[in-house]
Amino acid sequence: VAEKNPKYMEMLLVKESLNDWINRQETLLEGELETAEVVLAAKDMVDTVQDMITDASKMQNEELPPLLDSIRDQVGTAEADAFESTVTSALQGLMEALKGARDALDSGARVLAGEQQPMAQAGMGGEAGAGMQPQPQEEPTGFDSADVAAGGEAEMGRERR
């Protein structure tokens, strides 16, 4: 008898539609959760490389000077200068490489998070400088500041007071 009742059939259809909608929402939420986990893992990689940059900077700025003083005192000035030249060059190269890697990882994490377009789509071709973000193009305003500054006697479309 209930199957012949139009109200019952309408409610049954609504129930099925709601169940389908709920299932789609759960699937979307699971997908968003998985995406968030991936983005967090990518950002963790960025943080790890940033920690490496901090460690290398600490070596260069805090640990190297006292070590050089010790080498001068224990071994000699010429050896300390040679060591300083070699180590400073190596640490600077390391810092540059780490900064480049950090920028690339940060850019990749931003793409995953949807904060930035992939470089191939942004017109950069995915070449060197991948950490650089594309500069927004200025929209033409239709105004020319020279014309505005020049003034003139042209009618403005209203009476003079």
Buried (B, 14 or more C-beta within 10 A) or exposed (E): EEEEEEEEEEEEEEEEEEEEEEEEEEEEEEEEEEEEEEBEEBBEBBEEBBEBBEEBBEBBEEEBEEBBEEBBEEEEEEEBEEBBEEBEEEBEEBBEEBBBBBBBBBBBBBBBBEEBBBBEEBEBEEEEEBBEBEEEEEEEEEEEEEEEEEEEEEEEEEEEE
